[in-house]
Amino acid sequence: MFPVLALAIFYGLLAQNTQGYASPQAIVNLGPEMLQRLISHRLDSQALVGRLQNLPLQSILQGGSGGLLGLGNLPVLGGLVDGLLGNILGVKIRNIELLRLDIRFDEVAKHIIVTVPADVEIEINLPLNLGRLLHVKLYLDIQVAVRILTDPVSGHVKLVVGNCHNNPGHLRITLLNKKGPLLQTVNNLLRAVTDILEKTVPHLLQKELCPLVNMLLEDVLNLLQGSSSSYVHGDMIQLRPSSTSLRNGVMQIGYEGTVRLPGGQNYIVPSGTAPLPHAPLGDAPMNMLLSDHLLSAMLRAFLTPRAINIHSPQEITAFSQQMAALSGFKGAIRALQVSYGAPVLALTVGRIEVKQNIDVKVYSGRHLFTVRATVTSLGAVSVAGGSLRLTLHLEGIDNLSLINSSVGNFDVQHLTSAISHLVSAFLLPHQNHLLAEGFPLPLVQQLGIDHLNAAPGQNTLLLFAPPLAS
């Protein structure tokens, strides 16, 4: 959780009227820690270990020095080493440990460097007169550069897996049983083993492991570059990646919003009144910025204008009692109807406000009158199952006016309490039920995040993840 001071800084940041070019409607900021988690969760450790266990190390070592060690000018010694290597009885991988992934951003080269480190302990079974067992540990890095490329024609940005290789500067070979008089007499054999491994293991790793690592990263990149969409009353609201960049140690993905109407037309959600600001991660492993225009489009798609008919005798009786207090009204009420228009959303610092005009129609055997009012609700944001949900809570109603009446004029202000009750008991529960479907947020479900905190700002909603558990 952010400290109070840090959150206050966020509020101030989001309240700024930032000047600049048109911005995306949504931005996701990912730190290296979150990318490491995303890749680790999809890392098939068993497949990598299986490939490592099947490396043909014995045949490589039995192939001899082959002149690689500079022993060719010492025929006797070179021949001895080759003979000893040829008599190796077996090579067994005793233990393989995949270490913590490392993610590094190269902002200048526009690369994301992904490193998969591993410890491999090898047991070499030598002839009995050489001490029988030789223990060797390899520490190695499989390294891949993910490049950020811009299509020169379309301008679209995409992530591409680059070359996979073993980092030669990080390959280390350690002899675990250096002690013993017999082993000390065959230093050249030990040097032969280590030199052959140093010259062959990188090529073997590149051949055997890189295809698996590349497939893993391709899968992750597809997630990062995937779209989020939801069908609401026949309309499809979609967030599609439009930009990717590295800045200030953060990977930033921008999204544009599109609403596809049932007839097939596409409506591109316009940018907000100001570009989305840059929100530093602070203690959070990721955060997300949503524009007011995008949230408005979502809200209007979920809450299309409609009418709610109320036939409950209890509610009608309660409303009739309110009306009975008005002088001159003696009619019987048999039905009520509450209809609402398109909601209007406003984001300010610390506040999500939704206004909507409603008409309350009152019927006997015929239409009696219609009262119009403006309902103001406060929105509460929650994120569950990777989807954003907005819940409305009544703040108040105002601007009551009598639109038409067959029972004469009366002071509609006396109906404030009765109409507030209808809004609280029928309108908002109905709308919150529709909003409970939620809208899928980019990457949230894929990242395995159960909860996001919300910080409303000026024309912007900031969502941020709590620090990851160590």
HELIX and SHEET records of a PDB file:
HELIX    1   1 VAL A    4  ALA A   15  1                                  12    
HELIX    2   2 PRO A   32  ARG A   42  1                                  11    
HELIX    3   3 SER A   45  GLN A   53  1                                   9    
HELIX    4   4 LEU A   57  GLN A   62  1                                   6    
HELIX    5   5 PRO A   75  GLY A   86  1                                  12    
HELIX    6   6 LEU A  128  LEU A  130  5                                   3    
HELIX    7   7 PRO A  168  HIS A  170  5                                   3    
HELIX    8   8 PRO A  181  GLN A  184  1                                   4    
HELIX    9   9 ASN A  187  GLU A  208  1                                  22    
HELIX   10  10 CYS A  210  LEU A  224  1                                  15    
HELIX   11  11 ASP A  292  PHE A  302  1                                  11    
HELIX   12  12 PRO A  313  ALA A  324  1                                  12    
HELIX   13  13 VAL A  412  LEU A  415  5                                   4    
HELIX   14  14 THR A  416  LEU A  422  1                                   7    
HELIX   15  15 VAL A  423  LEU A  427  3                                   5    
HELIX   16  16 LEU A  428  LEU A  435  1                                   8    
SHEET    1   A 7 SER A 228  VAL A 232  0                                        
SHEET    2   A 7 ASP A 235  ARG A 247 -1                                        
SHEET    3   A 7 VAL A 250  ARG A 260 -1                                        
SHEET    4   A 7 ALA A  26  LEU A  30 -1                                        
SHEET    5   A 7 MET A 286  SER A 291 -1                                        
SHEET    6   A 7 THR A 460  PHE A 464 -1                                        
SHEET    7   A 7 ASN A 453  GLY A 457 -1                                        
SHEET    1   B 3 GLY A  90  LEU A  98  0                                        
SHEET    2   B 3 HIS A 111  ASN A 125 -1                                        
SHEET    3   B 3 ASP A 102  ASP A 106 -1                                        
SHEET    1   C 4 GLY A  90  LEU A  98  0                                        
SHEET    2   C 4 HIS A 111  ASN A 125 -1                                        
SHEET    3   C 4 LEU A 133  THR A 150 -1                                        
SHEET    4   C 4 VAL A 157  ASN A 166 -1                                        
SHEET    1   D 4 GLY A  90  LEU A  98  0                                        
SHEET    2   D 4 HIS A 111  ASN A 125 -1                                        
SHEET    3   D 4 LEU A 133  THR A 150 -1                                        
SHEET    4   D 4 ARG A 172  LEU A 175 -1                                        
SHEET    1   E 4 SER A 228  VAL A 232  0                                        
SHEET    2   E 4 ASP A 235  ARG A 247 -1                                        
SHEET    3   E 4 VAL A 250  ARG A 260 -1                                        
SHEET    4   E 4 ASN A 266  ILE A 268 -1                                        
SHEET    1   F 4 ARG A 306  ILE A 310  0                                        
SHEET    2   F 4 ALA A 335  TYR A 340 -1                                        
SHEET    3   F 4 ARG A 351  TYR A 363 -1                                        
SHEET    4   F 4 VAL A 344  THR A 348 -1                                        
SHEET    1   G 6 ARG A 306  ILE A 310  0                                        
SHEET    2   G 6 ALA A 335  TYR A 340 -1                                        
SHEET    3   G 6 ARG A 351  TYR A 363 -1                                        
SHEET    4   G 6 HIS A 367  ALA A 384 -1                                        
SHEET    5   G 6 SER A 387  SER A 405 -1                                        
SHEET    6   G 6 PHE A 439  PRO A 440 -1                                        
END                                                                             
